[in-house]
Amino acid sequence: MWTRRGDTAGPPPRHPAGAADHGETLFISDLHLTPGRPETIRLFLEFLDGRARRARHLYILGDLFDAWIGDDDDSAPYQAIRAGLRGLTSAGTACTLLPGNRDFLLGRAFCRDTGCTLGRDPTLTRFAGVPTLLMHGDLLCTADLDYQRFRRRVRNPLVKAMFLWKSLAARRALAEGYRRQSGTAKTDKSAAIMDADPGAVTDYLTRFRAVHLIHGHTHRPADHTLTHQGQAARRTVLAEWHDDRGEVLVHRDGTWHRETMLPSGAEQHSTSRS
């Protein structure tokens, strides 16, 4: 029942079948945290210190950061985020991070500092017995050929190693240049190219024998229903976070809903549908 509130080669990791079935599991993505967005950082830290601690597991499905240039980035806002995540995991909430297209350089040092687990994209798990595939979502945008070529290039281990070998200042400059270039490129692309391709969705559901796909990346939150191999299937698209609000997908006891996170002092609310 649904309610609404407020590349790797080889098989993906499988979580134990019953692991996520007791207690709440939360899903967020596309926060794009950066020192230039202090309000969003503050909202996220409040979420970690409050709502997230009532959950058994938090999944962050990519693009927690607007750009991650290496685990050695010691900018003050990132130190606060590390501390917030460490506080969450120390309090007993598990946290799994999937790499996004902007923070795929998150590594073992970040996980050691925060207590988070770095997941693979895609990750297959189960909720109430339903095989569910978790992705960031950029792999689904197969019509954007330029991006997919770029993705394969920058994910190459040698390219990543060469980038991380550079000084922190040089990496910051390169990341800023890429952000400007990416913004310009997006204005020249149609909305359809940057959305999930229906064929790619069915391909991933088939490949991993899943009937529910949860992803972010496209910034087009919606609950899609489809027929896949003669049975009902679902695709849930997560929302991006803003300075004044964020959204969380919640699973508990076989039901799903969305909750809106607002800054402290604002009234938290949710909208629902059966």
DRENDO-1510 file (C-alpha; in Angstrom, 1 decimal, always signed):
<recs>
REC; n; res; u; v; w
REC; 1; MET; +0.0; +0.0; +0.0 .
REC; 2; TRP; +1.2; +3.5; -0.9 .
REC; 3; THR; +0.6; +6.6; +1.0 .
REC; 4; ARG; +2.1; +10.0; +0.3 .
REC; 5; ARG; +3.1; +12.3; +3.2 .
REC; 6; GLY; +3.8; +16.1; +3.4 .
REC; 7; ASP; +28.2; +0.7; -12.6 .
REC; 8; THR; +29.3; -1.6; -11.4 .
REC; 9; ALA; +30.2; -4.8; -13.2 .
REC; 10; GLY; +28.8; -7.9; -11.6 .
REC; 11; PRO; +25.9; -8.4; -9.2 .
REC; 12; PRO; +25.0; -5.6; -6.7 .
REC; 13; PRO; +25.3; -6.1; -3.0 .
REC; 14; ARG; +22.3; -7.8; -1.4 .
REC; 15; HIS; +21.3; -6.9; +2.1 .
REC; 16; PRO; +19.8; -9.7; +4.3 .
REC; 17; ALA; +16.2; -10.3; +3.3 .
REC; 18; GLY; +14.8; -9.3; +6.7 .
REC; 19; ALA; +17.3; -6.6; +7.5 .
REC; 20; ALA; +15.2; -3.6; +6.5 .
REC; 21; ASP; +11.8; -4.9; +7.5 .
REC; 22; HIS; +11.7; -3.8; +11.1 .
REC; 23; GLY; +11.6; -0.1; +12.0 .
REC; 24; GLU; +11.6; +2.8; +9.7 .
REC; 25; THR; +13.9; +3.2; +6.7 .
REC; 26; LEU; +14.5; +6.6; +5.2 .
REC; 27; PHE; +15.7; +7.6; +1.7 .
REC; 28; ILE; +17.0; +11.0; +0.6 .
REC; 29; SER; +19.1; +12.2; -2.4 .
REC; 30; ASP; +20.3; +15.3; -4.2 .
REC; 31; LEU; +21.0; +17.6; -1.3 .
REC; 32; HIS; +23.9; +19.1; -3.3 .
REC; 33; LEU; +25.6; +20.4; -0.1 .
REC; 34; THR; +28.3; +23.0; -0.6 .
REC; 35; PRO; +29.7; +25.9; +1.5 .
REC; 36; GLY; +27.7; +28.2; -0.6 .
REC; 37; ARG; +24.4; +26.7; +0.7 .
REC; 38; PRO; +24.6; +27.1; +4.5 .
REC; 39; GLU; +20.8; +27.0; +4.9 .
REC; 40; THR; +20.6; +23.5; +3.3 .
REC; 41; ILE; +23.5; +22.3; +5.4 .
REC; 42; ARG; +21.7; +23.6; +8.5 .
REC; 43; LEU; +18.5; +21.8; +7.5 .
REC; 44; PHE; +20.4; +18.6; +6.9 .
REC; 45; LEU; +22.1; +18.7; +10.2 .
REC; 46; GLU; +18.8; +19.3; +12.0 .
REC; 47; PHE; +17.4; +16.3; +10.1 .
REC; 48; LEU; +20.4; +14.1; +11.3 .
REC; 49; ASP; +20.0; +15.3; +14.9 .
REC; 50; GLY; +16.2; +14.8; +14.9 .
REC; 51; ARG; +14.0; +12.9; +12.5 .
REC; 52; ALA; +16.7; +10.6; +11.2 .
REC; 53; ARG; +17.5; +9.2; +14.7 .
REC; 54; ARG; +14.1; +7.7; +14.9 .
REC; 55; ALA; +14.9; +5.4; +11.9 .
REC; 56; ARG; +16.7; +2.1; +11.7 .
REC; 57; HIS; +18.4; +2.9; +8.5 .
REC; 58; LEU; +19.1; +6.0; +6.3 .
REC; 59; TYR; +19.9; +5.6; +2.6 .
REC; 60; ILE; +21.4; +8.6; +0.8 .
REC; 61; LEU; +21.1; +7.9; -2.9 .
REC; 62; GLY; +23.8; +10.1; -4.3 .
REC; 63; ASP; +24.7; +13.8; -4.6 .
REC; 64; LEU; +24.8; +14.4; -0.9 .
REC; 65; PHE; +27.5; +17.0; -2.0 .
REC; 66; ASP; +27.4; +19.3; -4.9 .
REC; 67; ALA; +31.0; +18.4; -5.6 .
REC; 68; TRP; +33.3; +16.1; -3.7 .
REC; 69; ILE; +36.9; +16.5; -4.6 .
REC; 70; GLY; +38.4; +14.0; -2.1 .
REC; 71; ASP; +38.1; +12.9; +1.5 .
REC; 72; ASP; +40.9; +15.3; +2.5 .
REC; 73; ASP; +38.7; +18.3; +1.9 .
REC; 74; ASP; +38.7; +19.9; +5.4 .
REC; 75; SER; +36.4; +22.9; +4.7 .
REC; 76; ALA; +34.6; +23.8; +7.9 .
REC; 77; PRO; +31.1; +23.0; +6.6 .
REC; 78; TYR; +32.2; +19.5; +5.6 .
REC; 79; GLN; +33.7; +19.0; +9.0 .
REC; 80; ALA; +30.2; +19.8; +10.5 .
REC; 81; ILE; +28.6; +17.3; +8.1 .
REC; 82; ARG; +31.0; +14.6; +9.1 .
REC; 83; ALA; +30.3; +15.2; +12.7 .
REC; 84; GLY; +26.5; +15.2; +12.1 .
REC; 85; LEU; +26.7; +11.8; +10.3 .
REC; 86; ARG; +29.0; +10.4; +13.0 .
REC; 87; GLY; +26.4; +11.5; +15.6 .
REC; 88; LEU; +23.7; +9.7; +13.7 .
REC; 89; THR; +25.5; +6.4; +13.3 .
REC; 90; SER; +26.8; +6.5; +16.9 .
REC; 91; ALA; +23.2; +6.9; +18.1 .
REC; 92; GLY; +22.3; +3.6; +16.3 .
REC; 93; THR; +21.0; +4.6; +12.9 .
REC; 94; ALA; +22.8; +2.8; +10.1 .
REC; 95; CYS; +23.6; +5.1; +7.1 .
REC; 96; THR; +24.4; +3.9; +3.6 .
REC; 97; LEU; +25.8; +6.3; +0.9 .
REC; 98; LEU; +25.5; +5.6; -2.8 .
REC; 99; PRO; +27.8; +7.6; -5.0 .
REC; 100; GLY; +26.2; +10.3; -7.2 .
REC; 101; ASN; +27.4; +12.0; -10.3 .
REC; 102; ARG; +28.8; +14.8; -8.2 .
REC; 103; ASP; +30.2; +12.9; -5.2 .
REC; 104; PHE; +31.5; +9.7; -6.6 .
REC; 105; LEU; +34.9; +10.3; -5.1 .
REC; 106; LEU; +33.6; +9.7; -1.6 .
REC; 107; GLY; +35.9; +7.1; -0.1 .
REC; 108; ARG; +36.9; +4.9; +2.8 .
REC; 109; ALA; +38.3; +7.8; +4.9 .
REC; 110; PHE; +34.9; +9.6; +4.8 .
REC; 111; CYS; +33.2; +6.4; +5.8 .
REC; 112; ARG; +35.7; +5.9; +8.6 .
REC; 113; ASP; +35.1; +9.4; +9.9 .
REC; 114; THR; +31.3; +9.2; +9.8 .
REC; 115; GLY; +30.4; +5.5; +10.4 .
REC; 116; CYS; +28.6; +5.4; +7.1 .
REC; 117; THR; +28.8; +2.5; +4.6 .
REC; 118; LEU; +29.6; +3.2; +1.0 .
REC; 119; GLY; +27.1; +1.3; -1.1 .
REC; 120; ARG; +27.3; +0.4; -4.8 .
REC; 121; ASP; +25.1; +1.7; -7.6 .
REC; 122; PRO; +22.9; -0.2; -8.0 .
REC; 123; THR; +22.2; -1.9; -4.7 .
REC; 124; LEU; +19.5; -4.6; -4.4 .
REC; 125; THR; +17.6; -5.1; -1.2 .
REC; 126; ARG; +14.2; -6.1; +0.0 .
REC; 127; PHE; +11.5; -4.2; +1.9 .
REC; 128; ALA; +8.6; -6.3; +3.3 .
REC; 129; GLY; +9.8; -9.1; +1.0 .
REC; 130; VAL; +9.7; -6.9; -2.2 .
REC; 131; PRO; +12.9; -6.9; -4.2 .
REC; 132; THR; +13.9; -3.2; -4.5 .
REC; 133; LEU; +16.6; -1.7; -6.5 .
REC; 134; LEU; +18.3; +1.4; -5.2 .
REC; 135; MET; +20.2; +3.7; -7.6 .
REC; 136; HIS; +21.4; +7.3; -7.9 .
REC; 137; GLY; +19.6; +7.5; -11.3 .
REC; 138; ASP; +22.2; +8.9; -13.7 .
REC; 139; LEU; +22.7; +5.4; -15.2 .
REC; 140; LEU; +19.0; +5.6; -16.3 .
REC; 141; CYS; +19.5; +8.7; -18.5 .
REC; 142; THR; +20.8; +6.7; -21.4 .
REC; 143; ALA; +19.6; +9.2; -24.0 .
REC; 144; ASP; +22.2; +11.7; -22.8 .
REC; 145; LEU; +25.1; +10.1; -24.7 .
REC; 146; ASP; +27.6; +12.9; -24.0 .
REC; 147; TYR; +27.0; +12.5; -20.2 .
REC; 148; GLN; +27.3; +8.7; -20.3 .
REC; 149; ARG; +30.6; +9.0; -22.2 .
REC; 150; PHE; +31.8; +11.5; -19.6 .
REC; 151; ARG; +30.7; +9.3; -16.8 .
REC; 152; ARG; +32.6; +6.3; -18.0 .
REC; 153; ARG; +35.7; +8.4; -18.4 .
REC; 154; VAL; +35.8; +10.1; -15.0 .
REC; 155; ARG; +34.9; +6.8; -13.2 .
REC; 156; ASN; +38.0; +5.1; -14.6 .
REC; 157; PRO; +40.2; +4.2; -11.6 .
REC; 158; LEU; +43.3; +5.7; -13.3 .
REC; 159; VAL; +41.5; +9.0; -14.0 .
REC; 160; LYS; +40.3; +9.2; -10.4 .
REC; 161; ALA; +43.8; +8.5; -9.1 .
REC; 162; MET; +45.3; +11.2; -11.3 .
REC; 163; PHE; +42.7; +13.7; -10.1 .
REC; 164; LEU; +43.2; +12.9; -6.4 .
REC; 165; TRP; +47.0; +13.2; -6.8 .
REC; 166; LYS; +46.5; +16.9; -7.6 .
REC; 167; SER; +46.6; +19.5; -4.8 .
REC; 168; LEU; +43.4; +20.4; -3.0 .
REC; 169; ALA; +43.5; +23.9; -4.5 .
REC; 170; ALA; +43.9; +22.5; -8.0 .
REC; 171; ARG; +41.0; +20.1; -7.5 .
REC; 172; ARG; +38.8; +22.9; -6.3 .
REC; 173; ALA; +39.5; +24.9; -9.4 .
REC; 174; LEU; +38.8; +22.0; -11.7 .
REC; 175; ALA; +35.6; +21.2; -9.9 .
REC; 176; GLU; +34.4; +24.8; -10.2 .
REC; 177; GLY; +35.2; +24.8; -13.9 .
REC; 178; TYR; +33.2; +21.6; -14.4 .
REC; 179; ARG; +30.2; +23.1; -12.5 .
REC; 180; ARG; +30.2; +26.0; -14.9 .
REC; 181; GLN; +30.5; +23.8; -17.9 .
REC; 182; SER; +27.9; +21.4; -16.7 .
REC; 183; GLY; +25.4; +24.3; -16.1 .
REC; 184; THR; +26.0; +25.5; -19.7 .
REC; 185; ALA; +25.6; +22.1; -21.2 .
REC; 186; LYS; +22.2; +21.5; -19.4 .
REC; 187; THR; +20.7; +24.6; -21.0 .
REC; 188; ASP; +21.3; +23.1; -24.4 .
REC; 189; LYS; +19.7; +19.7; -23.7 .
REC; 190; SER; +16.1; +18.8; -23.8 .
REC; 191; ALA; +14.2; +17.8; -20.7 .
REC; 192; ALA; +13.6; +14.4; -22.2 .
REC; 193; ILE; +17.3; +13.6; -22.6 .
REC; 194; MET; +18.0; +14.3; -19.0 .
REC; 195; ASP; +15.1; +12.1; -17.7 .
REC; 196; ALA; +15.2; +8.4; -17.0 .
REC; 197; ASP; +14.7; +6.4; -20.1 .
REC; 198; PRO; +11.8; +3.9; -19.9 .
REC; 199; GLY; +13.8; +1.2; -21.6 .
REC; 200; ALA; +16.6; +1.6; -19.1 .
REC; 201; VAL; +14.2; +1.4; -16.2 .
REC; 202; THR; +12.8; -2.0; -17.5 .
REC; 203; ASP; +16.3; -3.2; -18.3 .
REC; 204; TYR; +17.5; -2.7; -14.7 .
REC; 205; LEU; +14.3; -4.2; -13.2 .
REC; 206; THR; +14.8; -7.2; -15.4 .
REC; 207; ARG; +18.6; -7.6; -14.8 .
REC; 208; PHE; +18.2; -7.5; -11.0 .
REC; 209; ARG; +14.8; -9.2; -10.8 .
REC; 210; ALA; +13.3; -6.2; -8.9 .
REC; 211; VAL; +9.8; -4.9; -9.0 .
REC; 212; HIS; +10.5; -1.6; -7.2 .
REC; 213; LEU; +13.1; +1.0; -8.3 .
REC; 214; ILE; +14.0; +4.0; -6.1 .
REC; 215; HIS; +16.3; +6.7; -7.4 .
REC; 216; GLY; +17.1; +10.4; -7.5 .
REC; 217; HIS; +19.2; +12.5; -9.9 .
REC; 218; THR; +16.5; +13.8; -12.2 .
REC; 219; HIS; +14.9; +16.2; -9.6 .
REC; 220; ARG; +11.4; +15.0; -10.8 .
REC; 221; PRO; +9.8; +13.5; -7.7 .
REC; 222; ALA; +7.0; +11.2; -8.6 .
REC; 223; ASP; +5.5; +7.8; -7.9 .
REC; 224; HIS; +5.3; +5.8; -11.2 .
REC; 225; THR; +3.4; +2.6; -11.7 .
REC; 226; LEU; +4.1; +0.3; -14.6 .
REC; 227; THR; +3.6; -3.3; -15.8 .
REC; 228; HIS; +6.8; -5.3; -15.9 .
REC; 229; GLN; +6.9; -8.9; -17.1 .
REC; 230; GLY; +3.2; -9.2; -16.4 .
REC; 231; GLN; +3.2; -7.9; -12.9 .
REC; 232; ALA; +2.8; -4.5; -11.3 .
REC; 233; ALA; +6.1; -2.6; -10.7 .
REC; 234; ARG; +6.9; +0.8; -9.2 .
REC; 235; ARG; +9.5; +3.5; -9.8 .
REC; 236; THR; +9.8; +6.1; -7.0 .
REC; 237; VAL; +11.8; +9.3; -7.8 .
REC; 238; LEU; +13.2; +11.2; -4.9 .
REC; 239; ALA; +13.1; +15.0; -4.6 .
REC; 240; GLU; +16.1; +17.3; -4.4 .
REC; 241; TRP; +16.6; +19.4; -1.3 .
REC; 242; HIS; +16.4; +23.2; -1.1 .
REC; 243; ASP; +17.4; +25.9; +1.3 .
REC; 244; ASP; +13.9; +26.0; +2.9 .
REC; 245; ARG; +12.8; +22.4; +2.6 .
REC; 246; GLY; +13.8; +18.8; +2.0 .
REC; 247; GLU; +11.9; +15.6; +1.4 .
REC; 248; VAL; +12.3; +12.1; +2.9 .
REC; 249; LEU; +10.8; +8.9; +1.6 .
REC; 250; VAL; +9.8; +6.7; +4.5 .
REC; 251; HIS; +9.2; +2.9; +4.6 .
REC; 252; ARG; +7.6; +1.2; +7.6 .
REC; 253; ASP; +5.8; -2.1; +7.8 .
REC; 254; GLY; +5.2; -2.4; +4.1 .
REC; 255; THR; +3.9; +1.1; +3.6 .
REC; 256; TRP; +5.5; +4.1; +2.0 .
REC; 257; HIS; +5.1; +7.8; +2.5 .
REC; 258; ARG; +6.9; +11.1; +1.9 .
REC; 259; GLU; +7.6; +13.7; +4.6 .
REC; 260; THR; +8.6; +17.3; +4.1 .
REC; 261; MET; +11.5; +18.5; +6.3 .
REC; 262; LEU; +11.4; +22.2; +7.2 .
REC; 263; PRO; +13.8; +24.4; +9.1 .
REC; 264; SER; +13.5; +24.5; +12.9 .
REC; 265; GLY; +10.7; +26.8; +13.9 .
REC; 266; ALA; +8.6; +26.0; +10.8 .
REC; 267; GLU; +5.7; +23.7; +11.0 .
REC; 268; GLN; +6.6; +20.2; +9.7 .
REC; 269; HIS; +3.9; +18.8; +7.5 .
REC; 270; SER; +3.0; +15.9; +5.2 .
REC; 271; THR; +0.5; +15.1; +2.5 .
REC; 272; SER; -0.9; +11.7; +1.9 .
REC; 273; ARG; -2.7; +9.5; -0.5 .
REC; 274; SER; -3.8; +5.9; -0.4 .
</recs>
